[in-house]
Amino acid sequence: MDVGLTPQAESAVESVRPSVLQVQTLPLGSDSPYSYGSGFAVGAGNLLITNYHVVSGVIMDPDRYRLEFLRQDGKKGALAVVAIDVVHDLAVVRGDTGPMPGLAFEQNVPDKGARGFSIGFPQNQGLTVTEGIVNGLSEDSVRGAIHFSGPVNAGMSGGPAVNSSGRVFGVNVANLRDAQLISFIVPASAAVALIERAEKVKMPTEKDLFNDLAHQLQMNSKDVLALFPAGNLPVEMFGRFSAPAKPGDFAHCYATNEKEADKLYHVDKYGCYFKDFTFVAHDLYMGRWAFNYSHINAPDFGAMRFASLEESLLGTSDDTSATNLIHKTRWTCQNHIVALSGGRAKAVLCLRRYSRFEGLYDIELKLATLTDSKEALLSSLELYGLGYSDSMALVHRFMESVTWKP
C-alpha cells in the first residue's frame, strides 16, 4: 500500500482491493503485453468494466491481439469484450476470474470539494491509490466528465474512482497533458448504463462488436454536428471580414498575432476546436472538428506579391502518415472561385473516406479571399470522422458566414 495515505484512503483501498485487476492486451502468439490498463468487478457472471481504449486493439484488430486479466495473486486468464461505449470510453469484459466481489456504484456526482480516490495499476506497478479532490462535472465537456484534482496515470485507465465509503462514483479515463493534477473520470451513470446493456446481450462476435462500434461512431457524428446552433452561425469581425466565431460553450477558442518588426505584413490568428473527440484506435481520433483564420494585412506588398503570400499560407492537406494510409483513402480535392457576400474567394475542398467505416469522412475546406490586394482572410474548416451529408451542410453554412464589408 502507498505510504502516507490518509485513514480514509486506506479504508477505501482495503474495501476495493479484492475487486480490482489488471487488463492486458497481448499480441497473438506472445505472452508479453502490448498495453495494459485496469478493470474492476461489477456484478454477477464475472463481468468487469474498463475503458474502451484499454481493449480497443481487439475491437479494431482481433486477428492481431487478445485480452488477458492478471489478478493480484498472480492468477491469469482470457478476457472477452461483451459491450462497448466508445463515446464515454467504456467497455464491459468477461473472464473466468474466480470469485471477485462486485463494487457498488454511487451515481450522484460527488459534491465539489469532496475527497476521492483513484485506484489502478500505474506504469505496470502494483495496485496504487491516488488521493484528490472532486471538482464536479468538467465545465467544458459535453460528455459529462468529472474533473478530478489527482493523478490518473497511464495504466490506471479503467480502474475505479471511489468515495470515502468505497462506492464507485466513476471510472478512471485520462489526465490532461501539460497540466498538473487535472484528470478526468467517467461518471458512474454511464458505466451503470453500459453494464445493464451488457447483462442483457448474448456474447457478441468480433463482427458484432465492430458493427456496434461503427454504429456508435455514426450516432456520435450526428450528435457532434448537432451542437452547432441552428440558423446563422455566430460571427466575429476580422478587419473588414466577418467569419464564424465561437459556436457555443462546447468549443475551445484562441487568438494570437504575429507582428514582427522586420516583416512587411502582419497576421492575426483565431481558431476554435472541439475537445471531446472520440478515441477509436492508436492515433485514430474521430468525431472532431476545428476552424482557423489568418487575417493578413500587407499594405506595401503589391498585388502579385500579396497573392503569392496568400498561396504560401493556404497550405496543403497531408495524408502521408501511417495512420492515414491504413484507415483512410487519399485526399481528393477540387479548386473553385466562389462568390461570397461582398466579394470572391478561392475555395479548396478536400475529401477522403474511412476505409472501414462506411459513410464517415474527413473533409477540409480552405478559403482565401480575393477581394483586396492588401488585406485578406484565410479560413479553414476541418472535419474528421464525421458523416458526409451533415458535414457538407456545415461546410455550406460556414462559407455563407464569411463576408467582406467594403
C-alpha positions as CSV (number, residue, x, y, z in Angstrom):
1,M,0.0,0.0,0.0
2,D,1.2,3.5,-0.7
3,V,3.0,5.2,2.2
4,G,1.4,8.3,3.8
5,L,-2.3,7.6,2.8
6,T,-5.0,9.1,5.0
7,P,-7.1,6.7,7.0
8,Q,-10.0,7.4,4.6
9,A,-7.8,6.3,1.6
10,E,-6.6,3.2,3.4
11,S,-10.1,2.2,4.2
12,A,-11.2,2.8,0.6
13,V,-8.4,0.8,-0.8
14,E,-8.9,-2.2,1.5
15,S,-12.6,-2.3,0.6
16,V,-11.9,-2.1,-3.2
17,R,-8.7,-4.2,-3.4
18,P,-10.3,-7.6,-3.9
19,S,-12.3,-6.4,-6.9
20,V,-9.5,-4.7,-9.0
21,L,-7.3,-6.4,-11.5
22,Q,-5.0,-5.6,-14.5
23,V,-6.3,-5.8,-18.1
24,Q,-3.6,-6.6,-20.6
25,T,-3.6,-6.6,-24.4
26,L,-1.2,-9.1,-25.9
27,P,-0.2,-9.8,-29.5
28,L,-1.4,-13.2,-30.6
29,G,1.3,-15.8,-30.1
30,S,3.1,-13.8,-27.4
31,D,2.9,-13.6,-23.6
32,S,4.4,-10.1,-23.5
33,P,1.8,-7.3,-23.1
34,Y,1.4,-4.7,-25.9
35,S,-0.5,-2.4,-23.5
36,Y,-2.2,-2.6,-20.1
37,G,-4.8,-0.9,-18.0
38,S,-7.1,-1.6,-15.1
39,G,-10.5,-3.0,-14.5
40,F,-12.8,-4.0,-11.7
41,A,-15.7,-6.4,-11.0
42,V,-19.2,-5.0,-11.3
43,G,-21.6,-7.9,-10.7
44,A,-22.5,-11.5,-11.3
45,G,-21.3,-13.5,-14.3
46,N,-17.6,-12.5,-14.0
47,L,-18.3,-9.1,-15.6
48,L,-15.7,-6.3,-15.3
49,I,-15.6,-2.8,-16.5
50,T,-12.7,-1.0,-18.0
51,N,-12.0,1.7,-20.7
52,Y,-12.7,1.2,-24.4
53,H,-9.2,2.4,-25.2
54,V,-7.7,-0.3,-23.0
55,V,-9.4,-3.0,-25.1
56,S,-9.5,-1.2,-28.5
57,G,-6.9,-3.4,-30.0
58,V,-9.1,-6.5,-30.0
59,I,-12.0,-4.5,-31.4
60,M,-10.1,-3.0,-34.3
61,D,-7.6,-5.8,-34.9
62,P,-8.9,-9.1,-33.4
63,D,-6.6,-11.1,-35.7
64,R,-3.6,-9.4,-34.0
65,Y,-4.5,-9.1,-30.4
66,R,-6.1,-10.9,-27.4
67,L,-7.1,-9.8,-23.9
68,E,-5.9,-11.2,-20.6
69,F,-6.5,-10.4,-16.9
70,L,-3.9,-10.5,-14.2
71,R,-5.1,-10.7,-10.6
72,Q,-3.0,-9.5,-7.7
73,D,-2.5,-13.1,-6.6
74,G,-0.9,-13.9,-10.0
75,K,-3.9,-15.7,-11.5
76,K,-4.2,-15.1,-15.3
77,G,-6.9,-15.8,-17.8
78,A,-8.5,-14.8,-21.0
79,L,-11.0,-11.9,-21.3
80,A,-13.7,-11.3,-23.9
81,V,-15.4,-8.0,-24.7
82,V,-19.2,-8.0,-24.0
83,A,-20.2,-4.4,-24.7
84,I,-18.6,-1.1,-25.6
85,D,-19.5,2.6,-25.3
86,V,-16.8,4.3,-27.4
87,V,-18.2,7.9,-26.8
88,H,-17.7,7.5,-23.0
89,D,-14.6,5.3,-23.4
90,L,-16.0,2.3,-21.6
91,A,-16.1,-1.4,-22.1
92,V,-17.5,-4.4,-20.3
93,V,-15.5,-7.6,-20.4
94,R,-16.0,-11.1,-19.1
95,G,-13.5,-13.8,-18.0
96,D,-13.1,-16.7,-15.6
97,T,-11.5,-14.5,-12.9
98,G,-12.7,-16.6,-10.0
99,P,-14.6,-15.0,-7.1
100,M,-14.4,-11.2,-7.1
101,P,-16.9,-9.1,-5.3
102,G,-18.7,-6.6,-7.5
103,L,-18.3,-3.0,-6.4
104,A,-21.3,-0.8,-5.6
105,F,-21.9,2.4,-7.5
106,E,-22.8,5.9,-6.4
107,Q,-24.4,7.5,-9.4
108,N,-24.7,11.0,-8.0
109,V,-21.6,13.1,-8.8
110,P,-19.8,13.9,-5.5
111,D,-20.1,17.5,-4.2
112,K,-17.4,19.8,-5.4
113,G,-14.6,19.7,-2.9
114,A,-15.3,16.1,-1.8
115,R,-12.4,13.8,-1.5
116,G,-12.0,11.0,-4.0
117,F,-9.6,8.1,-4.6
118,S,-8.4,6.8,-8.0
119,I,-7.3,3.2,-8.0
120,G,-5.4,1.1,-10.5
121,F,-2.0,-0.1,-11.8
122,P,0.1,2.9,-13.0
123,Q,3.0,2.2,-15.3
124,N,2.6,-1.5,-14.7
125,Q,3.3,-1.0,-10.9
126,G,1.3,-2.8,-8.2
127,L,-2.1,-1.7,-7.1
128,T,-1.9,2.0,-6.3
129,V,-4.3,4.6,-4.9
130,T,-4.0,8.4,-5.6
131,E,-5.9,10.8,-3.4
132,G,-7.5,14.0,-4.8
133,I,-10.4,16.4,-4.8
134,V,-13.6,16.1,-6.9
135,N,-14.3,19.3,-8.7
136,G,-17.7,18.4,-10.2
137,L,-18.5,18.0,-13.8
138,S,-16.0,19.5,-16.2
139,E,-17.4,22.8,-17.4
140,D,-16.0,22.4,-21.0
141,S,-17.1,18.7,-21.7
142,V,-20.2,17.7,-23.4
143,R,-19.6,14.1,-22.3
144,G,-20.2,14.9,-18.6
145,A,-16.6,14.0,-17.5
146,I,-15.8,14.6,-13.8
147,H,-12.9,16.9,-13.1
148,F,-10.6,15.2,-10.6
149,S,-7.6,17.0,-9.0
150,G,-5.5,13.9,-8.5
151,P,-3.1,11.9,-10.7
152,V,-4.7,9.3,-13.1
153,N,-1.5,7.9,-14.6
154,A,-1.0,5.6,-17.6
155,G,-2.1,2.1,-16.6
156,M,-4.8,3.3,-14.2
157,S,-7.2,3.7,-17.0
158,G,-10.3,1.6,-16.4
159,G,-9.8,1.4,-12.6
160,P,-12.4,2.6,-10.1
161,A,-12.7,6.1,-8.7
162,V,-14.3,5.8,-5.2
163,N,-15.6,8.0,-2.5
164,S,-14.8,7.7,1.2
165,S,-17.3,4.9,1.6
166,G,-15.6,2.8,-1.1
167,R,-18.5,3.3,-3.6
168,V,-17.6,3.9,-7.2
169,F,-18.5,7.3,-8.5
170,G,-16.7,6.9,-11.8
171,V,-14.1,5.1,-14.0
172,N,-10.6,6.4,-14.4
173,V,-10.1,7.6,-18.0
174,A,-7.4,10.2,-18.6
175,N,-5.2,13.1,-17.4
176,L,-4.6,16.4,-19.1
177,R,-1.1,16.5,-20.5
178,D,1.0,19.6,-19.9
179,A,-1.1,20.3,-16.7
180,Q,-0.6,19.4,-13.1
181,L,-3.2,17.2,-11.4
182,I,-6.0,17.7,-13.9
183,S,-7.6,14.3,-14.5
184,F,-10.9,13.1,-15.8
185,I,-13.3,10.4,-14.5
186,V,-16.2,8.9,-16.5
187,P,-19.3,9.3,-14.3
188,A,-20.8,6.1,-12.8
189,S,-24.1,6.7,-14.5
190,A,-22.5,5.9,-17.9
191,A,-20.9,2.8,-16.5
192,V,-24.1,1.6,-15.0
193,A,-26.0,2.1,-18.3
194,L,-23.4,0.0,-20.2
195,I,-23.4,-2.8,-17.5
196,E,-27.2,-3.0,-17.8
197,R,-26.9,-3.4,-21.5
198,A,-24.1,-6.0,-21.2
199,E,-26.2,-8.1,-18.8
200,K,-28.9,-8.4,-21.5
201,V,-26.9,-9.3,-24.5
202,K,-25.5,-12.7,-25.7
203,M,-21.8,-13.0,-26.1
204,P,-21.1,-10.9,-29.3
205,T,-18.9,-12.0,-32.1
206,E,-15.9,-9.9,-33.3
207,K,-18.1,-8.7,-36.2
208,D,-20.9,-7.8,-33.8
209,L,-18.6,-5.6,-31.8
210,F,-17.1,-3.9,-34.8
211,N,-20.5,-3.2,-36.3
212,D,-21.6,-1.8,-33.0
213,L,-18.5,0.5,-32.9
214,A,-19.3,1.7,-36.5
215,H,-22.9,2.4,-35.5
216,Q,-21.9,4.4,-32.4
217,L,-19.5,6.5,-34.4
218,Q,-22.3,7.3,-36.9
219,M,-24.6,8.4,-34.0
220,N,-21.8,10.4,-32.4
221,S,-21.3,12.2,-35.7
222,K,-24.9,13.4,-35.7
223,D,-24.6,14.4,-32.0
224,V,-21.4,16.4,-32.5
225,L,-22.6,18.4,-35.5
226,A,-26.0,19.0,-33.9
227,L,-24.2,21.0,-31.2
228,F,-23.8,23.9,-33.8
229,P,-26.7,26.3,-33.4
230,A,-29.4,26.3,-36.0
231,G,-29.8,29.2,-38.3
232,N,-27.0,31.7,-38.8
233,L,-23.7,30.9,-37.2
234,P,-22.4,33.4,-34.7
235,V,-19.7,35.6,-36.4
236,E,-16.9,37.9,-35.4
237,M,-15.1,40.7,-37.3
238,F,-11.5,40.3,-38.5
239,G,-10.7,43.7,-40.0
240,R,-13.2,44.2,-42.7
241,F,-14.2,40.5,-42.8
242,S,-16.9,38.7,-40.9
243,A,-16.5,35.0,-40.2
244,P,-17.8,32.3,-37.9
245,A,-16.9,32.7,-34.2
246,K,-17.2,30.5,-31.1
247,P,-20.4,28.4,-31.7
248,G,-21.0,27.5,-28.1
249,D,-19.5,26.5,-24.8
250,F,-18.5,23.2,-26.3
251,A,-15.9,24.9,-28.4
252,H,-12.4,26.0,-27.2
253,C,-11.1,29.1,-28.9
254,Y,-7.8,31.0,-29.0
255,A,-6.3,34.1,-30.6
256,T,-2.7,35.2,-31.4
257,N,-1.0,37.7,-33.6
258,E,2.3,37.9,-35.5
259,K,3.5,41.5,-35.8
260,E,7.3,41.2,-36.2
261,A,9.1,44.4,-36.9
262,D,11.2,43.0,-39.8
263,K,8.1,41.8,-41.7
264,L,6.2,43.9,-44.2
265,Y,3.0,42.2,-43.2
266,H,1.3,41.0,-40.0
267,V,-1.1,38.2,-39.3
268,D,-3.8,37.9,-36.7
269,K,-4.9,34.4,-36.0
270,Y,-8.1,33.0,-34.4
271,G,-9.4,29.5,-34.1
272,C,-11.8,27.1,-32.4
273,Y,-11.8,23.4,-31.9
274,F,-13.9,20.6,-30.4
275,K,-12.1,19.0,-27.4
276,D,-14.4,16.0,-26.8
277,F,-13.3,13.9,-29.8
278,T,-13.5,10.1,-29.7
279,F,-10.6,7.7,-29.3
280,V,-11.1,4.8,-31.8
281,A,-7.6,3.3,-32.1
282,H,-4.0,4.2,-31.5
283,D,-3.5,7.6,-33.3
284,L,-7.1,7.4,-34.7
285,Y,-9.5,10.0,-33.2
286,M,-12.8,10.7,-34.8
287,G,-15.8,13.0,-34.3
288,R,-13.7,16.1,-34.2
289,W,-13.6,19.5,-35.9
290,A,-11.7,22.8,-35.9
291,F,-11.8,26.1,-37.8
292,N,-9.0,28.6,-38.1
293,Y,-8.4,32.1,-39.6
294,S,-5.4,34.1,-40.6
295,H,-6.2,37.8,-41.1
296,I,-3.4,39.3,-43.2
297,N,-2.5,42.9,-43.6
298,A,0.3,43.8,-46.1
299,P,-0.3,47.4,-47.3
300,D,3.2,47.6,-49.0
301,F,3.3,44.3,-50.8
302,G,1.7,44.9,-54.2
303,A,-0.9,42.6,-55.8
304,M,1.3,39.8,-57.2
305,R,3.4,39.5,-54.1
306,F,0.3,39.6,-51.9
307,A,-1.2,36.8,-53.9
308,S,1.9,34.7,-53.5
309,L,1.8,35.2,-49.8
310,E,-1.8,34.0,-49.6
311,E,-0.9,30.9,-51.6
312,S,2.0,30.1,-49.3
313,L,-0.1,30.5,-46.2
314,L,-3.0,28.5,-47.5
315,G,-1.0,25.2,-47.2
316,T,-1.8,21.7,-48.5
317,S,-3.6,18.8,-46.9
318,D,-1.3,16.0,-45.6
319,D,-2.2,12.3,-46.0
320,T,1.2,10.6,-45.7
321,S,1.1,9.4,-42.1
322,A,0.9,5.7,-41.4
323,T,-2.4,6.1,-39.6
324,N,-4.0,7.9,-42.5
325,L,-2.7,5.4,-45.1
326,I,-4.1,2.5,-43.0
327,H,-7.5,3.9,-42.2
328,K,-8.3,6.3,-44.9
329,T,-8.3,6.8,-48.7
330,R,-6.1,9.5,-50.2
331,W,-7.4,13.1,-50.4
332,T,-9.4,14.1,-53.4
333,C,-9.5,17.9,-53.8
334,Q,-11.3,20.5,-56.0
335,N,-10.5,24.1,-56.5
336,H,-13.1,26.8,-57.3
337,I,-13.5,30.5,-57.4
338,V,-16.7,31.2,-55.3
339,A,-18.8,34.2,-54.7
340,L,-19.0,35.3,-51.0
341,S,-21.1,38.1,-49.7
342,G,-19.2,41.2,-50.7
343,G,-16.5,39.6,-52.8
344,R,-14.8,36.4,-54.2
345,A,-12.6,33.7,-52.7
346,K,-10.5,30.8,-53.8
347,A,-12.1,27.6,-52.3
348,V,-10.2,24.3,-51.9
349,L,-12.4,21.4,-50.8
350,C,-10.7,18.1,-50.0
351,L,-12.4,14.8,-49.1
352,R,-11.3,11.4,-48.0
353,R,-13.4,8.5,-46.7
354,Y,-12.7,5.9,-44.0
355,S,-11.8,2.5,-45.3
356,R,-13.7,0.5,-42.7
357,F,-16.4,3.0,-41.5
358,E,-18.9,3.5,-44.3
359,G,-20.4,7.0,-44.6
360,L,-17.7,8.7,-42.4
361,Y,-15.3,11.1,-43.9
362,D,-12.6,13.7,-43.3
363,I,-13.4,17.0,-45.1
364,E,-11.3,20.1,-45.2
365,L,-12.3,23.5,-46.6
366,K,-9.8,26.2,-47.3
367,L,-10.9,29.7,-48.3
368,A,-8.7,32.6,-49.4
369,T,-10.4,35.9,-50.1
370,L,-9.6,37.7,-53.4
371,T,-11.4,40.9,-52.7
372,D,-8.4,43.2,-51.7
373,S,-4.7,43.2,-52.6
374,K,-3.7,44.5,-49.2
375,E,-6.0,42.6,-46.8
376,A,-7.2,39.1,-46.8
377,L,-8.8,36.4,-44.7
378,L,-7.6,32.8,-45.0
379,S,-10.1,30.4,-43.4
380,S,-10.0,26.6,-42.9
381,L,-12.7,24.2,-41.6
382,E,-11.5,20.7,-40.7
383,L,-14.0,17.9,-40.0
384,Y,-12.6,14.4,-39.1
385,G,-14.6,11.2,-38.8
386,L,-18.0,12.7,-39.4
387,G,-21.0,11.9,-41.7
388,Y,-20.9,13.3,-45.2
389,S,-24.3,14.9,-45.5
390,D,-24.3,16.7,-42.2
391,S,-20.6,17.8,-42.7
392,M,-21.3,19.3,-46.1
393,A,-24.3,21.2,-44.7
394,L,-21.9,22.7,-42.2
395,V,-19.4,23.5,-44.9
396,H,-22.0,25.5,-46.8
397,R,-23.2,27.3,-43.7
398,F,-19.5,28.2,-42.9
399,M,-18.9,29.6,-46.4
400,E,-22.1,31.7,-46.2
401,S,-20.9,33.2,-43.0
402,V,-17.7,34.6,-44.4
403,T,-18.4,38.1,-45.7
404,W,-16.5,41.2,-46.7
405,K,-17.6,44.7,-45.8
406,P,-16.1,47.4,-48.0
